[in-house]
Amino acid sequence: MDQERGSGVDGIRLALVGCGQIGRLHAERIAADGRARIVALCDPLPANATRMRDEFARDAALFGSVEEMLTACPVETAVVCTPTNQHFEQVRLLRARKVHVLCEKPLADSRERIVQLIDESHGGKPALSVAYQRRCWSVYRTLKREVQSGRHGPVRSLTAHVSEKWQQNIAGTWRDDPAFNPGGFIGDAGSHKIDIVFFVTGLAPREVFAHSDRRGSRVEIVTTLSARLENDVALSMNFIGNSQHFREDFQVHCAEADLLYRDGQVFIACNNKVERLVEMEPETNPNAAFLDFLSGRVENFAPASVALPVWDFTQAVLESARTGKQVRLGELQT
């Protein structure tokens, strides 16, 4: 977006597509930021859009579909927060009308569709970003800085754990339907953690062996995996989607030091001494980072291309869990 566009007193004209729980989080951030004004709320359930309007955008127009919205209400930017199987068509409709799009993860519900969106986004206009929020967190931006600086030596192994009260909250929602949410917990909330492995290390995956269990749901709830990244870097991850609390740990073991994310803080460990890092990167969020990108202040924090390695790795994990065999990345596309 040209810097002068949308810079008036009313701010950037923004549409929120999908007015559920995630949509509300985006609306809250947009309202707090102040650089964009929500002028359109789109949801097939009028009650959802009405609640969002009453809380965050009293002058916004309400629509039941993207097509209807684009016909009646010109916008410059949109945030897509709908179920995964709707992303592809909605993103394409919006970008065909020159609307910049921030899309929730996963970017689309098939590899073919993700590749098409990536191909169509080459050139950068209109912009397309994926809302991988952990790329904006201070802790992971700091881990990336430290790991990729090289001063701690090459990465040797990584371990990651996430536990969340997720299964208990999805009954009767689209997240418990494999047609809408392929991959269950690892495909939905877990995609953030998979993306962070690549974001922090810059290393590509080579092979994976996994086990997964639906624990009475229609989608995967608990998944554990052991993988190998390039340079023979070992990776182990646990995705526990039916715990009683939220917990996230991420450890990068380098040749000269361990870099640890624990309890919201980053630590560095060397010679059995663990110290908290105090020089942290600034905190942001996907909405602020996207607006920064549109203003020309920073690069795209999560371009469409980052969605493909996350998809490929997730599909390899699910295939390994289904067959009980090790899967080499690339085998599923040949």
N, C-alpha and C positions, 0 to 999 in steps of 0.2 A: 504494500500500500504506500502511495506517496505520502510523505510526511504531513503535507497540508490537508490531505483528505481526512474527513472526520475529526478535524481538530477544533471545530467550533465549540460553542458553549454546550451544545447537546451531546458532544462526544461521538464516538463511532456507533453507528446504528447496528445493533446486534440482535440476532434471533437465537432463541434457545429451543432446540428441537429435542423433545423428550423432557417431561416435567415431573419425573419421579424422584427417587431419593438422590441419585447422582446429579440429576439436573438441579436439584435444590442446592447442592454443594457448589456447583458452578455459579449459580445465580448469586449466592452469598458472596463469593469471591469477586465477581464482576461488580456487584454493588459497592463492595468495600474499596475496590480499585479506583473507580470513578472515571476512567478514561473511555468507557463504553456505556451505552445506554440500551437497555433491553426494550426493544420496540415491538417484538413479536414473540409469542409463546405458542409452540406447536405441540399438540398432544391429542391422540384420538379420544382420550378421556377428558371431557370438558372440565370435570371437577379438579383434575390435576393442574391444568393450566390456570384455572380460576384461583386456586390456592396460591400458586406461584405469583400471579399478578397482584393479589391482595397483599402479599408479603414484600415483594421486591420491585414490582414495576407496575404501578397503578394505571399508567397510561398505555400499557402495551396492548396490542391487538391479539385476539385469540384465534387459533386456526386448528383444524383437525388433520391437516396434511401439509406436507412441504409444497406440493403443487399449488394448493390453494393459497398458501402464504406468499409464495414467490409471485403469484399473479396480482395479489392485492397490496403487498407491503414491501417496498424496496428496502433491502438491507445490504450492508457491506461485509458483515462477518456473521458466522453462525457457529454455535457449539452443538455438536450432535451427541446426545446422551440416551439414545434409544437402544433396544435390544440388538445384539450383534448382527442378526440376520437382516436387519434393516439398514445397516450402515452403508453398504455399497451403493444402493440406489439413491439414498438420500445425499450422500457425499457427491455423487455424480450430478444429480439435479442441481445442487447448490453451486458447484464449481462451473457448471455449464452457464450459469447466470452471473459468473464472475464474482462469486461470493467466496471470501476466504473462510476456511473451515478448520476448526479444532475438533477432532473426532475422538470419542472415548475408545478405549481398547476393548477387544481386538479391533483392528481396522476393518476387517471383513471376515466372512465366515468360510472362506475357502482360499487356498493358495492362488488359484487362478485369478480370483477377484482382487486379492491383495496386489499381485503382480500388475494387473491392469491399472489399479489406482496409482501405483508407483510410476508406471510408464506415463500415465496421463499427467502426473504432477511434475515431470521434468520441465525445467525452466522456471519453476517456482511461482508462477502467476496463473490463477489465484493460488494463494498459499494453502498448504495442507500440512497439518501437524497431528500427531497422536498424543493423547493425554496421558503419557507415562509420567505420572506425578513424581515418582522417586528421582527422576533426573533433575528435579527442581529442589530436592531436599538438601539442606546444607551438609548433612552427614555424608550422603553419597557423592555429592560434588567434591567434598574434601577427600574422600577415599579415592576417587578418580584422580585427583590432583597428585596425591601421594604415590599411588601405584604407578601411574604413567610418567611420573618424574624420573623413574629409574634409580633414584637414590637409595632405595631399599633392596635393590637387586631384582632379578627376574622373579615372576610369580611361579610358585611351585605347586600350590594347591589352594582350593577354596572350599569352604563349608557354609551352608546357609540353612536357616530354619525359619519357618513361619507357622504359627498356629493361630487360629481364629474361630470364633463362634459364628460359623458361616452356615453350616448345614441347618442349624436350628432356626435360621431366619429365611430360608428359601422356599419352604413348602408353599405350593400354590402360586409361585412366581415363575417368570420365564427362566430364571437361573436353574430351576430343577427340570428343565426340558432340554434334552440333548439337541433337538432341532434348533433351538434358540441359543443355547450355551454349550457348544461343543467343547468337551474337556473338563466341564465342571469347575471345581475349585482351582485346579491348576491352569485351566484355560481362561478363567475370569480373574480373580484376585491374584492368582499365582503368576500371571503373565508379567506383572510389575517386577517380580523378583527375578524372573528369567531375564527380562530386559536389563536389569541392573548388573547382572553378571557380565554381559557384553559391554555395557556402558562404562563400568568401572575398569575392566581389564583390557578391553579392545581385542579379546581373544575369541576366535571362532570355535564352535563345537565340532568334534569329530565323531564321537560315538557315545551311546548311552544304553544303560540297562536299568529297567524300572519295574516297580510293582505298584499297582493301584487298586483301590477298593471303593465301591460305591456306598458301603455301609447303610444299605436300605434305601438310598435315594436313587433317582434315575440317572444321576451324573456322578462323575468321580469326586470323591470326598477326601480320601487320604492317599497321597502318592509319595513314594520315596524313590530316589534315583542315585545312581553312581554313573558319572560321565567322564569323558576325557576331552579336554580342549586342545587346541593346537599347542605345540611345544611340550606335549605330554603332561600338561597341567591337569591334575586330578580335581574333580568337582563332585561334591555330594550335597544333595538338597532334600529337605523334608517339607512336605506341604500337608499340614494337619488341619483339615477343614471342619472338624467337629470338636474342637477343644472348648474349654470354658473361659478362655481369656485370650487376648491378643498378645502375641509375642513375636518379635522379629530379631534375628541375629544374623550377622554376616561377617565372615572372617576370611581375610586374604593373607595367606602365608607366603611371604617372600623369602629370598635367600638370606637377607640380613635383618629382617624384622617381620613381625606379625602386625597387621592392621585390622582393627576390630571395631565393629559397630555393635554396641550393647546398650540397651536401655536408653536409647535416644542420644548416646554420646559416642565419640570416636576415640579409640585408644591406640597407642603404639606400644608394642611389647618387644623387648630385646634383652637377652641374657636373664630371663625370668623376672624382669622388671617391667611392670605395666604402668604407663603414664597416659593421662588424658591429653589429647591434642587440643590446644587452645586457639590456634590460628585456623579458624574455620572459614569456609566459603560462605557467601551470603545466602540466605534462605529466599525462595520464591515459590511460585505455584504455576501450574500449567496455563492458567488464564493470564496471569501477569507476564509470564514468559512469552506467550503467544502475542500479546499486545506489544511487548518490547520488540519482538521480531518484526511485526507489521510496521512499527515506527522506524525501523532501520537501525535500532540500537544494538542488536545482537543477532547471531545466526539462529536458524531454526533449531530449537532445542530438541525436537523429536520429529524429523521429517518422515514422510511415508515409508521410506526405505528401511527404517529400523523395525518395522512391523514384520518383515519377512523372516529374519533369523529367529525371532520369537515364535512365529507360527511353525517354522520348520522344526525347531527343537521340541516344541510341545507335541507336534504330531509324531515325532520319533519316540518321545516318551510314551505316548499313548499306544503306539504300535508295539513297543517293547513290552509294555504291561499286558497287552492283549495276547501276544504270542509267547511270552516268557523267554524271549531271545534278545540278545544284544542287537541294536540297530545302528548302522553307520549312517551318519548324516549324508544325504544325497541319494541313498538307496530308494527312498520313497518317491523321488522325482525322476527316476530312470526307468 
